Amino acid sequence: MSVKDMIKKEIDKLPENKLLEVYDFVKFLEIKQERELLQQASESLSEKSFEKIWDNEEDAVYDSL
């Protein structure tokens, strides 16, 4: 039995008034995942811009901290 099937089985046992909480939690997880993906994409796009600032001889002493 897959995890998805196990979750469905447990959801079927819940009373109707608890289903909204489950739905809210699922939506929260989706939003959290979207934020993490956006953050990773933003960091990836920023790397090139900050490369000159991060990689220079003048500040090399800070690389070992």
C-alpha positions, 0 to 999 in steps of 0.5 A: 500500500502506498503512502497516498493510499494510507493517507486516503484511508485515514482521511476516510475515517475523519469526520467532515469537520476535520476535513477542512483542517486536513485541506488547510494543511495540504494547502500550507504544504503546497505554499511552503514547497512553492516558496522553497522553489522560488527561494532556490530559483532566486538564489540561483539567479543571484549567484552570477550577480554576486560572483564578483563581490564574493570572489575577489582577492581583496576579501579572500581573507574572509573566505576562511571564516 
